[in-house]
Structures are given as C-alpha cells and as structure tokens.
Amino acid sequence: MAAKTPVANQIRRLRFESGEMSQKALAEAVGVTRQTIVAIENAKYAPSLELAFLIARRFDKPLEEVFWYQDTDAPKGS
C-alpha cells in the first residue's frame, strides 16, 4: 500500500461544486489519466507543480486554495 503524501487537496469537493465534474473530465482537461486524478485526490500522489497549477486554474482558484502541505513533523501548538 502506498504511503500518503503530505500534500493535501480539496479536488473532490471542487469537482462536485463544478457541476459534479467527473474524475475523467478533470483528467482530460489537464492532460492526465483518470487514475492520476484518483491518486491525487486520495493523497497517494503529489502532483508536479505544473499539474497543480493546471488543476487550480481549471477550478479558477489560487493554488493554495486547492493544495496545501500538511507538515507532519511540525511541533504541536506551533
């Protein structure tokens, strides 16, 4: 089983807010496979910076509203 990446996202929510866009439709819009979108949504794969920008642009959102880094090594309370 693949480890989760610390890059989190809200692609699933954004797809549904965009008229229930399918994973396949998003994949075709940004030039990747549906399996790539599945892996990104499930935090099994961190997209390249270029792909992250393409996905954010597809939803007309700033990059940081679609993706963020979950720092698992940060001390609690900081």
C-alpha positions in Angstrom: 0.0 0.0 0.0 1.4 3.4 -1.0 2.2 5.9 1.7 0.1 9.1 1.9 1.8 12.2 0.7 1.8 15.3 2.9 0.2 17.3 0.1 -3.5 17.6 0.8 -6.1 18.9 -1.6 -9.8 19.6 -2.0 -10.2 18.4 -5.6 -13.1 16.2 -4.8 -15.1 19.0 -3.2 -14.2 21.4 -6.1 -15.3 18.8 -8.7 -18.7 18.5 -7.1 -19.1 22.2 -6.8 -18.3 22.4 -10.5 -21.4 20.6 -11.6 -20.3 17.2 -10.3 -17.4 17.1 -12.7 -16.1 13.5 -13.2 -12.6 12.5 -12.5 -12.3 11.6 -16.2 -13.5 15.1 -17.3 -10.9 16.8 -15.0 -8.2 14.4 -16.2 -8.9 15.2 -19.8 -9.0 18.9 -19.1 -5.5 18.9 -17.6 -3.9 16.2 -19.7 -3.5 13.2 -17.3 -5.3 9.9 -16.8 -8.3 9.4 -14.5 -6.1 7.2 -12.3 -3.7 10.1 -11.7 -6.6 12.2 -10.5 -7.8 9.4 -8.2 -4.3 9.1 -6.8 -4.0 12.8 -6.2 -7.5 13.1 -4.6 -6.6 10.2 -2.2 -3.2 11.8 -1.3 -1.4 8.8 -2.8 0.5 11.0 -5.3 1.7 14.6 -5.1 1.2 16.3 -8.5 4.0 18.2 -10.2 3.9 21.9 -9.7 2.8 22.4 -13.3 -0.1 19.9 -12.9 -1.1 21.5 -9.6 -1.3 24.9 -11.3 -3.3 23.4 -14.2 -5.8 21.8 -11.8 -6.1 25.1 -9.8 -6.6 27.0 -13.0 -9.3 24.6 -14.1 -11.3 25.5 -11.0 -10.4 29.2 -11.2 -8.8 29.1 -7.7 -5.4 30.1 -6.4 -3.1 27.2 -5.9 -3.2 27.4 -2.1 -7.0 27.0 -2.1 -6.7 23.7 -3.9 -3.5 22.2 -2.4 -1.7 22.7 0.9 1.2 21.0 2.7 0.5 19.1 5.9 3.7 19.3 7.9 3.6 16.2 9.9 6.9 16.9 11.6 5.9 20.3 13.0 5.8 20.5 16.7 2.3 20.6 18.2 0.9 24.0 19.1 3.2 25.9 16.7 
